Amino acid sequence: MIQRAETPGINLKASALPKPVTFAAPVKKLRVIPLGGLGEVGMNMTVFEYENDMFVVDGGGLFPSDRMPGIDLVIPDITYILERRHKLRGIVLTHGHEDHVSALPYIVPRLQGVPIYALPLTAALVEAKFKEFNLTQKITVAKARDRLTFGVFKVDLFTLTHTIPDNVGLAIHTPEGLVAYTTDWKFDHTPIWGDHSDYAKLVEMAEEGVLLHMNDSTNAEIPGYTISERVVSMDIEKIFREKAGRIVMSSFASNINRVQIAINLAAKYGRKVAVSGRSMERNVNVCLQLGYVNAPKDIFVDIKSIGSIPDNKLTILCTGSQGEEYSALVRMASGEHRQVQLKKGDTVIISASRIPGTEHAIHETIDNLFRQGAEVVYGGELDIHTSGHAKIEELKMMIAMLSPKYFIPIHGEYRMLKAHAKIALDMGVPGTNIFVGENGSVFEVDQGKGKWAEKVQAQYVMIDGLGIGDVGQIVLRDRQAMAKEGIFMVILTVDKRQGRLISNPDIISRGFVYMRDAKELINKARHEVKNLFERHAKSKALDWEYVKRALRDDLTKFLYDYTQRQPMVIPVVIEV
């Protein structure tokens, strides 16, 4: 049976994409190029290159900020990879979180069957995502302690604890030396699922000698140690023990540890579990099939049948912890969810940290949840969430264990990278050997000596509906202007031969003023347009582009003088 794409119509065929550019002969230097994740939390992607060989780590997306109206996802710019596609030996995925894999459906079709390697859960999650895009690309399944070969590169996979199983760090053996790549990790000695971090491998790497350490910076500003998932489980259990109504728990769909906690507690307190949200449903099903989530028989119920279940016997697991538009929790908060109408007695647990840029959406969602009558638990006295990222003391331990020659902080906003650089300095890495970069920065190692080289193209590529990369800064700026000040459109009907107005200008205002309540302004603007048109049309006969530009500039000034606002002014000339 053919599975139809849930995101139809996107043209991802390689034949529709630009051909690679031919470049000069390669040089024998190690080149490390982060294309994402340096300056933002998300969009993680790094290129490793040496002579004729290149491989890529991860392919993540970024949540759009409030300054990106209409944008669904931001992905890395892979121009550098496309221009050297003949060198590309493979992609290795560290784990299945969206900020490391969500760009893949847009990137992989452009790379024409490049091999992809991942541990079982990561592979299954990504292949499920591919099916939604009607992609048939398969992923080669590896396991911890495997060695992958990408030309001259030998890459060892080793376990690091995170909020999702099958998370790995990379020991990358290069002709210049060993690179330790540790993104998304913490030292959790009592994990909910799976093994502890592979300390033996870290010691082994240290004994070999680490040329370069690239390390997770997400919590580099936060003192102490990251608490264990076991602590989170105990605090969430207090809510299950004390609340008699329905419990709605929202987390990242890919936070499998939190999913397991919810199932464990629901089973312990005699509750059924309903799942809402496409990505949550997909991930739970994948994890159940692979055995990464353990659940009692018959604990799950269809979200459509929850009306027959007593409130004290029901837990709802859902998406929307970041206030994502159309997510299950946001629809519940706005009263638009088809199956779940929140009421007094319901308790909503938001068990997730806030991704930078989503604060406004989260606060609005919480406000609306309270308005629906629910009690909302989103922080405070209870530890209902723990980060999957190491805090300062753990970062110190990792750097001390590996004792690298060079250090590059990754995976964080710029201030986080700078804070992490200071930690490395405090741990004895020489300041001249610490490199804080940006997306597109090229770190080059030649005969053991590292330095910044040139910077390559690494712009944000924005996904808007069916469009990939066709929205740039100019379009965003226009959207921001329209969202902030509105539109003021002037339509002029002009005699083509004589260059004169045939009728009064038509004016359309959207998001600027309500025309029925601003008749005086509209009449003055119409009179101003007629005067401006006559003046400019005479000075530059029949050059309508000039006339439109001049009208736009002068009318913008007029409207600002009158209202102290600057809508987007759009003059339209119709010749008859």
N, C-alpha and C positions, 0 to 999 in steps of 0.2 A: 504493500500500500504506500502510495506516495504521500509524504507529509507536506502540506502546503505551507508556504512561508507566512509567518504572522506579520512580517514587514515586507509587503509586496512592492514590486515595481522598481527597486533599486538596481541600476545597471552596474553589476560588479564584474562583467566579463573583461578578461585581460585584453581582448582585441580592441576594446574601447578606450584603452589607456595609453598614455604616451610611451614611446620607445625609450630605452635607456640611452644615456649619453656616453660616448667613448672617451675615456680619460687617459692620461699619460701612464707610463709604466709604474707599477707600485714600488714603494720603498720598503726596506726591511726595518720597520719600526713598529712597535706596538702602539696602536691608536685606540683610545677609549672615548666614545662619543655618546654622552647622554642626550637623547632626543626629547626626553620628557622627564618630569619628576624633580627638576632642579628649579625651584621657584614656585611650586605648587604641590599640594597633597593630592596626587593622582597623576594619570597620564604617564605612568612609568614605562620607560623603554630605553635600553642602552645598547649601543653597537660596540663590538670588539672586532678589531681589524689588524691583520698582520700580512703584509705582502699580498698574496693572491687569495687569502682566506678571510672570511668575515662571518660572524654569527651574531644573533640578536637575543637579548634577554627581555622577555615580557612584551606586552603590547596593550597598555592600559588606556582607559579614558578618564576624562575629568568632568565632574559635575559643572554645568554652566553657572556662572555667578549672576547676581541680579543685574549686572551691567551687560548681559548677553541676552536680550529679549528674543524669544522665539527659537533659541538654540537648544537642541536636544542633548548633545554630547560634544565634547571637544576631544580630538585625538591628535597624536603626534604627527608631525610633518615627516614623511618618509622619503623625501626627495633624494637625500644622500644615499639611502639604500637602493632606490630605483636606479640611480646613476651607476651603481656598482653591483647590479643584480647578478652578474656573472660570477661574483665572488661569494655570494651568500650560500653558506653551507647548512644553515638551519636556524630555528628559533627554539629556545628553551624557556619554559614557563616555570616560575618559582612557586606559584600557587594560584588558586582560582578566584581571588577577589577581583571585583570589577575594575579597580584602578590598575590592575595588572593584565586584564584579558579583554575588557569590553571593546577595545579598538580592533580586535582581531577580525571580526566579520567584515570590516571595511578595508583592512590592510592586506589580509591573506590573499584575496583574489588578485591583487595587483602583483603578487610575488610568484605566481605561476607554479603552484605545487611544491613550495618550499617545505622540507621536512620540519615537523613540529614535535617536540618532546616534552612530556610532562608525566607526573605521577598519576595514579589511577583516578583519583577524585577530580583533580584538575582537568585531566583529559575528558572525563565524562561530562563535566559542567560545560566545558568549551564546545564539545561536540553537540551537546544539546542546544547551545546558543547558535551554533552553525546551522542546525536544522531549521531554526526560526528564519534564517536568511536563505534557506534553500541551498546551502553549501554542502558539498559532499566530502570536503577535506577530512581526512582521518589523522589522528594524532598517535604517534608512537608512544606506547606506555613504558615508562621506566620506573625504577624504584630507588629509594635512598641507598646510597653507597655504590650506585652504578657510575660508570665512567662513560661519558659521551665524547665522541671525536668529531671535531669540525676542522678538518685540514690539520694545521699545525697546533690547533688548540685541543687540549684534553681537559674536559670539564667533569669534576666529581660532584655528585649531588649528595648533600647531607642534611639531616633533619634539623630544623629549628622550630621551636614552639611558637604558635601563633593562634589566632581565633578560628582557624580552619585546619582540618587535617591535611596531610600531604604537602606541608609547606617546607621548602628546602632553601638552603644557602648553596652557594657555588664556590668550589675551589677550582679556579681557572688556571691551568698550567700553560704558560706561553713561552716562546723562545727567550723572552726577557726576564721571566721569573713568575712567581705565583701571585695571582690576584684573588683576594678574598672578597666575595660579593655577598653581603649579608643585609638583605632588605626584608622588612616586615618580620620582626622577631621579638621575643622577650624570653627571659629565663623564668619559666613557670615550672616549679618543682612538683606541682600536683595538678597536672593537666586533666581536663575532663575526658579527653580522648587522645589516644596515641602515645608515642614515646616522648621522653624528654629531649631537649636539645642535645645534639651529638657532641658532647664535650671532648670526647676522645679524638674526634676529627679536628676540632679546633686546636687541641694540643699538637696533633700530628702536623697541622699546617704551620704552627708556630715553630716547631722543630725544623721544618723544611726551610723556613724563612719567608716572610710575606713581603713581597715587593710593594704591593698596593692594596689598601683596604678601602672598600666602598661600603658605607654603613648607613643604616636607617636613621633619619634625623627627626622623625615625627614628634617625639617627646623630649627633644634635647633641651627644652626650656623648663622641664618639670623635674623637680628634685625627687630623690628617693628611688623606690623600686615599684614596678607595676604589680598590682595585687593579682592573686591567682583567680582563675575561673571558679575554684572551689568556694572562695569567699563570696563571689557574686551569687553562686547557687544558694548559699546559706541565707543571704539577705533577701533574695527573691522568694525563698521558701517562707519567710515571715509573712509575705503578702498572701501567698497561697493558704497559709495556715489561718490567717485572720479574716480574710474577706469571704463573704457569703454569696456575693453576686458573681456575674460573669467577669472573667479576667481576659483582657485583650493585651497581648504582648507583641510589641513591634520592635524589630531589629533588622540589621542588614540581612538580606536573604542568603548571603554567602557566609554569615557567621554561624557555622555549623555547631560550634560549641554551645551557643545560646539556644539554638533549636533543640539540642539534646537536653539542655537544662529544663526547658519548658515541657518537653515530653516526660522527662523523669518526674517532675513535680506534679504534672497533671495525673500521671499514673498513681503516684503516691497518695494523692488526695481525691481519688475517685472521679476525675474529670475526663471528659472526652476532649479531643483536640480537632478543631476545624482550621483549615489553612486558607488564607485569602491573599491574593496577589500572585500574578503570573510567575514572577521570578522565584518567589517563595515556594509555590507549588512545584515548579520545575526542579529546584534544588533539593527539596525534601524527597521527591520521588527518586531522583538520581541517587541520593545518599542511602535511601532505604534499599534500593536495588543492589548497591555495592556493599552494603553492610557498614556504612560509616555513621548511620544513625540507628540506634536500637530502640524499638518501640514494641510494647505489648500488642498482641493480636486484638484487632477490633477497636483500638483506641481512637483511630481517626474516623471522623464523620464528615460527610459532604457539607459544605457551607450552606447549601440550599435547604438542608434539613434541620438546621439548628433550632427552629421554632418549637420543636417538640421536646427539646432537652431542657431540664430545669436549670436555672441560672447558676446554681451552686455546683453544677456538674459539667460546666462548659468552660473551656479555654480556647481562645481564638489567637492563632499565630499569624501575623500579617506583615506586609511591607509598609513603608512610609515613614521610617524613623527620621528621614532627612526632610520631611515635608514635601516630597516629590509630587508634582502635579499628577492627578489621576491615580495615585497609589491608593491602596486599600484603606490605610489609616486616614488619609486626607479626605477620601470620600465618606468615611464614617464621621469625621469631624464636621463635614459640611452637610450631613444628613442626606447624602446622595448615594450611599451604598445600598444596593438592592436587597441584600440579605441581613445586614446588621444595622439596626437603629439603636444608637446608644441611649441610655437612660440613667436615671438616678440608681445607684447601687452597683453600676459597672465600674471596674477599675482598669485603667489603661497604664501599662508599663512601657515606657520608651527606653529600651535597653541598648543604647548606641551613643557613641560620642558624636559631636557635631562636626561635620566637615566644614572647613572654612568656606564662607560664601553662602551657606544654607541657613544661617541663623534666623533671618527674617521669616523664611518659610516655616521653620520649625516653631518659632514663637507663635505665628499665626495659627498653626495647626493645634498647638497646645491650648491657646485661647478658645478656639472653636470646640475642642473636646470638652473643656469646662462648661461652655455654653450648652452643650448637649446634656449636661447633668452628670457626666462621668467624673470620677476622681482620677487625677492624672499623677503618676509617679515618674519623675524624670530627673531625679538627682536628690541632693540634700543629704539627710542622715543615712540613708541606705545606699550601699554600694551595689546598685543594680546593673552596673556596667563596669567593665575593666577594659583598658586599651589592649590591643594586641601588639603594642610597640614598646620597646625598652625605654625606661626613663634614665635619668642621668647616671645613677650608680651602676645600672646594668651596662650602659654604654662604656663607662670607665672599665668595667670588668672585661668586656669584649676587647677593647683596644689594648688593655694590659696583657691579655692572654695572647693576642696575635702579634703585638709589638711590630707594627708595619713600618717600612721605610717611608712610604708615601701614604697620604690619607686624603680621600675625597668624600665629604659628606653628601649623601643623596637623599631622595625621598622626603622633601619638605619645602616649605616656603623659605624665602631667602633668609629671614631672621633666624629660622631654625637651623639652616645650614651654618650660619655664622656662630650660633651658640654651640653647635656640635664641633666646629673647628676649635673653639676655645677649650672644649673638653679634651680634644686630642692634644692640644698644646699642653694642657695641665698634666696629661698622662705621659708626657715626654717626647711626643713627636715634634721634631724641629719645625718652627714656624715656616721656614723656607720650603718645607716638604708637605705643607698642608695647602690644598688647592680648593678654593670655593668657586664653583663655576655656575654657569647658566645653561639652559637648554641650547645645544649646538656647540658648546665649548669642546675643544679637542685636546685631550690630555695625551701627550706623546712621550714614549719612553724609547730612548736610543742608547744602547750599551749601558743600561742601568741608570741613566740620567733622565729624570722626568721634567717636563715643562708644558706650559700651555702653548699650543700651536695656533693655527688659524681657527676661526669660528665658522661653522657651516650653517646652512639654512635650517631653522627649526621653529617655524611659526606655528601658531595654533591653527589647526584645521577643524572647522566647525561643521557639525552635522545638523542640518535643518530639514526635517522631514525626509524627502527623497534626495535632497541635495547633499553632496559630499564636497566640502571645500569651496563651494561657490558663494559663501558668505564671508566677506573679509571685513577689515576694520572700517571701511567706508560705509558698507551696508549697516554694520552695527551702529556706527555713529548716527546714521539716518534714523534707525529704529529708536535709538535712545532719545534723539531730538523729538521724534513724533510722540513717544511715550511721555516725555517730560512736558512739552509745550503744545502738542497737537499739530494739525495741518490747516493751512489757509490756502485754498485753491482758487485761482482767478481764471475764468474761461473767457477768452476774447474771440469774437467772431468778426473776421476782417475781410473786406473786399480785396480779393487777390490782385486786381489790376490797379486799383486806386490807392490801396494801402490805408484805408480808413475804416473805422469801426462801423459795423452795420447796425449793432444794437448795444444796449447797455451791457457792461461786463456781468457775467454770472459769477457768484461767489458761493463757495462751499466751505464750511468750517466744520472740522471734526476734532474734538478734544481741545479746542482753543476757547471758543465762546459758543454758547447756545444762541443760534441766530435769532430766534423769536424774542429773546431777552436782550439782544444787543443790536437793535435796529439802527440806533444812532451811529454806532461804530461801523456797521455794514454800509450804511449810506455814505458816510464820510470816506470809507475805504474805496467804495465804488467811484465816488467823485475824484478821489486821488488817483485811482488807476487810469481814469479817462484823461486826466491832465498829464500824467506821466507818459501814457502811451502817445499822445499827440506830440509831446516834446521829443521823446526818443525816436519815434517813427520819422519825424522830419530830419533829425540829425543823422540818421543812418537808414536811408530809404530801403525798405523791403528786406533788410537783413534781420530776419525774425529771431535768430539765435542771439544776436546782440540786444534786440529789444527785450527778449525774455530775461536775459541776464540783468539788464539795467532795471527792468521792472521788479525783479526779485529783490535786488539790493535796496532799491528805494522804498519799496513797499515794506520790507523787513524793518527798515529804519522808522517808517511812519508808524507801524504797529507797535514797535517798542516804545516810541515816544508817547504813544497814546495809552498803552497798557502796561509797560515795563515787562513785557513778555515777548519771546521770540519764537513763534511757531515756525514750522517748516513752510515756506511760501513756495507754491508751485504755480507758475504762470503757464497757461495752455493757450496757444494760438491756433484757431481753426480758420483756414482760408477757404472762401467760397467764391 
